Amino acid sequence: MSSSRNRARSTTRRSHTTSNLPDRDDRRQSKSPCFRADNSWFEEVFRCYICLQNLTKPTICPKCSKLCCEPCIKKWLREQKEECPHCRANIDQTHLVPCRFLE
């Protein structure tokens, strides 16, 4: 009799846990980048935060790890302030890190 109780509990437990999960179609429509059907989140991530265009010569701020174009950040540091326009950390051109995995 105890084995039939265990089977009933495990069946109940299984149906309870699967009923709380969204079905596959719901997950595909999710806001999560992993489930988006389009590639718009790629465009957001790989867009320069200074010129708002696709990255050219991707460069990383060593303080906040934000991606930007090398010409954009060098121009910013030369003409505006010697600080990251995103995190406002003091940096100069020698601190910039080329993003080699995007080249």
Secondary structure, DSSP 8 states (H G I E B T S, - for coil): -HHHHHHHHHHHHHHHHHHHS--HHHHHTSSSGGG-SSSHHHHHHTB-TTT-SB-SSEEE-TTT--EEEHHHHHHHHHHT-SB-TTT--B--GGG-EE-GGG-
